[in-house]
Each structure stands twice: as structure tokens, then as C-alpha cells.
Amino acid sequence: MRSYIDEFLSLRCAADVLEAVYPLKRAEKEISESIALITAIRGKCLAEPGEWTVVDACAGNALTGILAAHLLPVARVVAIDKRQSIREGFGRVRNFDYRVQDINDDTFWSTCPRSTIIVASHPCKDLAIKLCEIAATYDWPLAMLPCCISRRELPEWTWALVKENGKYFAWLAYLAVQIEGGFRIDKKCLSPCNGLVTRGLS
């Protein structure tokens, strides 16, 4: 089984993607996270080419969004983050837009097309919950790799999961319930927070 890093390096667009998002702080980790998210939404996008707009939420350097723009037959990719992480290479990527905006700003989401897919790499507690709310409200597909959370912030029904499998596993289960979706641990993802929560992608 090929690693996500090998998969990325085999892409013809790999050099262009790296040039667009340079610099990367922890390249192997970030690449594996982004490939995990692209893999999760690939089937949906390929089944309906040209239909979907991908929103890379809490995008940072927008690696996932840039990969989506290169690899998937989507209408457009929009990366959004409240901190400006714009790179010079962004302007050379087709069908891609980077917006400095808070994902809590509902006016952004209300302007997104009906066929929108949300992806997010490591949104923290409040942002992960917000993205679940948005996906459920608009009935949009979602794929995200959420960060961890402390046990005291989880509802009582998750405590048995915390005891058996740890708080991160319980956090994934909690988020999946919020969106009537699913979750799994992606062992190919080189991150300690490698749980993939999805909605509407099966």
C-alpha cells in the first residue's frame, strides 16, 4: 500500500503545488493530511464533474485547496482563513480563490453555491463544531481532520468511549453524530490527530 507521500510525489502537479504553497512548516505531515482529505472527496467530485465547489475552511497555506484545484474536476475552489496566509503562487492556480475571512461569518456561507463540499484540516474545537453546523444546515458534504479536545468538554454519553478508546476517538464520534455522518482513523495520515470525520461522501 502506497503512502500518501508517495502518492503525492507521483503526481505530475506535485512541483507546481509545492511552489504555490511554499513554505510548508512540516511538509510530510501537511501533505499526508491534504491527500487524506482529497481522497475522501475524490469519488463525489469524479461522479459529478464540474458540479462542485470545494471550500477549504481554516485553510492556512491552502495546501488542500490547491491540491483540489489541480486534481479534481470541480467548478471552483475557495480557501478561507481569518489569518492572511496568501502565497505569491496562489495567483497561478486556475479556479482558485483565497479569502481572508472568519468561517463564523455566515454571510460567506450564504453566498456559496448549493453544490458545495467543505474540507478542513485540523479545525480546533469551536471551529470543528461550527463546520458541522454549517454542513448540516446547508446539507453539504464534509470531510475534516479535527484536532483533539479535553474530556471535560465532551457530553456524558461519550465518557464510556473516552474510557475505552481515548478522548480523541470520543471527539470524533461526537462530531460524527452532530452531522449524521461517520468517522474513521486514517492510518496513512502522518498526524497524531488522524481521525477523518465525513458527511455525505459514501
C-alpha positions as CSV (number, residue, x, y, z in Angstrom):
1,M,0.0,0.0,0.0
2,R,1.5,3.3,-1.1
3,S,1.9,6.1,1.4
4,Y,0.2,9.4,0.9
5,I,3.6,11.0,0.5
6,D,4.5,8.5,-2.3
7,E,1.1,9.2,-3.9
8,F,1.7,13.0,-3.8
9,L,5.3,12.7,-5.2
10,S,4.0,10.6,-8.1
11,L,1.6,13.5,-9.2
12,R,2.6,15.4,-12.3
13,C,1.5,18.6,-10.5
14,A,3.5,18.0,-7.3
15,A,6.2,20.6,-8.1
16,D,3.5,23.2,-9.0
17,V,1.6,22.5,-5.8
18,L,4.7,22.9,-3.7
19,E,5.7,26.1,-5.5
20,A,2.2,27.6,-4.9
21,V,2.1,26.9,-1.2
22,Y,5.8,27.4,-0.3
23,P,6.9,27.5,2.5
24,L,5.5,24.4,4.4
25,K,6.4,24.1,8.0
26,R,6.0,20.3,8.3
27,A,5.8,19.2,4.7
28,E,5.3,15.4,5.1
29,K,2.6,15.8,7.8
30,E,0.7,18.5,5.9
31,I,0.9,16.7,2.6
32,S,-0.4,13.5,4.1
33,E,-3.3,15.4,5.8
34,S,-4.3,17.1,2.5
35,I,-4.1,13.9,0.5
36,A,-6.3,12.2,3.1
37,L,-8.9,14.9,2.6
38,I,-8.6,14.8,-1.2
39,T,-9.1,11.0,-1.2
40,A,-12.2,11.4,0.9
41,I,-13.9,13.8,-1.5
42,R,-12.5,12.4,-4.8
43,G,-15.3,10.0,-5.5
44,K,-18.0,12.6,-5.1
45,C,-16.2,15.1,-7.4
46,L,-15.5,12.5,-10.1
47,A,-19.1,11.3,-10.1
48,E,-20.3,14.8,-10.9
49,P,-17.5,16.6,-12.8
50,G,-17.8,20.4,-12.9
51,E,-20.7,20.4,-10.3
52,W,-18.9,21.0,-7.0
53,T,-17.3,24.0,-5.3
54,V,-14.7,22.9,-2.7
55,V,-14.3,25.2,0.3
56,D,-11.0,24.7,2.1
57,A,-12.0,26.0,5.6
58,C,-9.4,27.2,8.1
59,A,-7.1,26.8,5.1
60,G,-3.8,28.2,6.4
61,N,-1.5,27.8,3.4
62,A,-4.3,26.3,1.4
63,L,-2.5,23.1,0.5
64,T,-5.7,21.1,0.4
65,G,-7.5,23.6,-1.7
66,I,-4.5,23.9,-4.1
67,L,-4.5,20.1,-4.5
68,A,-8.2,20.1,-5.1
69,A,-7.8,22.7,-7.8
70,H,-5.1,20.7,-9.5
71,L,-6.6,17.2,-9.2
72,L,-10.3,17.3,-9.1
73,P,-12.9,18.3,-11.8
74,V,-14.5,20.9,-9.7
75,A,-16.2,24.2,-10.6
76,R,-14.1,26.2,-8.2
77,V,-12.0,26.0,-5.1
78,V,-12.3,28.7,-2.4
79,A,-9.8,28.7,0.6
80,I,-10.9,30.7,3.6
81,D,-8.9,31.6,6.8
82,K,-9.2,34.6,9.2
83,R,-5.4,34.9,9.2
84,Q,-3.8,36.0,6.0
85,S,-1.6,33.2,4.6
86,I,-1.6,34.3,1.0
87,R,1.3,33.0,-1.1
88,E,2.6,34.6,-4.3
89,G,2.0,31.3,-6.2
90,F,-1.8,31.3,-5.5
91,G,-2.4,33.6,-8.5
92,R,-1.1,31.0,-10.9
93,V,-3.6,28.3,-9.8
94,R,-6.7,28.1,-12.0
95,N,-10.2,28.1,-10.5
96,F,-8.8,29.0,-7.1
97,D,-9.6,31.9,-4.8
98,Y,-8.2,32.7,-1.3
99,R,-10.3,34.8,1.1
100,V,-9.2,36.3,4.4
101,Q,-12.4,35.8,6.3
102,D,-13.7,34.2,9.5
103,I,-15.7,31.0,9.0
104,N,-18.0,32.2,11.7
105,D,-19.2,34.9,9.3
106,D,-22.4,33.4,8.0
107,T,-22.6,35.8,5.1
108,F,-19.7,33.9,3.4
109,W,-21.6,30.6,3.6
110,S,-24.8,32.1,2.3
111,T,-23.1,33.0,-0.9
112,C,-21.7,29.6,-1.6
113,P,-23.4,27.5,-4.3
114,R,-25.8,24.7,-3.5
115,S,-23.2,22.1,-4.6
116,T,-20.5,22.8,-2.0
117,I,-18.1,20.4,-0.3
118,I,-16.3,21.5,2.8
119,V,-12.8,20.3,3.7
120,A,-10.8,21.2,6.8
121,S,-7.5,20.1,8.2
122,H,-7.3,20.4,12.0
123,P,-10.0,22.9,12.9
124,C,-10.0,23.4,16.7
125,K,-13.0,22.6,18.9
126,D,-15.2,25.6,18.3
127,L,-14.4,25.7,14.6
128,A,-15.0,22.0,14.1
129,I,-18.4,22.3,15.7
130,K,-19.2,25.4,13.6
131,L,-18.3,23.4,10.4
132,C,-20.6,20.6,11.5
133,E,-23.4,23.1,12.0
134,I,-22.8,24.6,8.6
135,A,-22.7,21.3,6.8
136,A,-25.9,20.2,8.5
137,T,-27.7,23.5,7.9
138,Y,-26.9,23.6,4.2
139,D,-27.0,19.8,3.7
140,W,-23.4,19.8,2.3
141,P,-20.8,17.1,2.2
142,L,-18.0,17.5,4.6
143,A,-14.5,15.9,5.2
144,M,-12.4,17.1,8.1
145,L,-9.5,16.0,10.3
146,P,-10.4,17.6,13.6
147,C,-8.0,18.4,16.5
148,C,-8.3,16.8,19.9
149,I,-10.4,18.0,22.8
150,S,-10.4,17.5,26.6
151,R,-12.7,15.0,28.2
152,R,-14.5,17.7,30.3
153,E,-15.8,19.4,27.2
154,L,-17.5,16.2,25.9
155,P,-21.0,15.3,26.8
156,E,-21.7,12.5,29.2
157,W,-22.7,9.9,26.6
158,T,-19.1,9.9,25.2
159,W,-17.4,9.1,28.6
160,A,-17.5,5.3,28.0
161,L,-15.8,5.9,24.6
162,V,-13.2,8.0,26.4
163,K,-12.5,5.2,28.8
164,E,-12.3,2.5,26.1
165,N,-10.7,4.4,23.2
166,G,-9.4,7.7,24.4
167,K,-10.8,11.3,24.2
168,Y,-9.8,11.9,20.6
169,F,-11.9,8.8,19.5
170,A,-14.8,10.1,21.6
171,W,-14.4,13.6,20.0
172,L,-14.6,12.1,16.5
173,A,-17.7,10.1,17.5
174,Y,-19.3,13.2,18.9
175,L,-18.7,15.2,15.8
176,A,-20.0,12.5,13.5
177,V,-23.2,12.3,15.5
178,Q,-23.7,16.1,15.0
179,I,-23.7,15.7,11.2
180,E,-25.3,12.2,11.0
181,G,-22.1,11.2,9.4
182,G,-19.2,8.8,10.1
183,F,-15.6,8.7,11.1
184,R,-12.5,6.6,10.9
185,I,-8.9,6.6,11.8
186,D,-6.7,7.1,8.7
187,K,-3.5,5.3,9.5
188,K,-1.8,6.6,6.3
189,C,-2.1,10.2,7.6
190,L,1.1,11.3,9.3
191,S,-0.6,13.2,12.1
192,P,-1.4,12.4,15.8
193,C,-4.9,13.7,15.0
194,N,-5.6,11.5,12.1
195,G,-9.3,10.9,12.5
196,L,-11.4,11.7,9.4
197,V,-15.0,12.8,10.0
198,T,-17.2,12.8,7.0
199,R,-20.7,13.6,5.9
200,G,-22.5,12.8,2.6
201,L,-19.4,11.2,0.9
202,S,-20.3,7.5,0.9
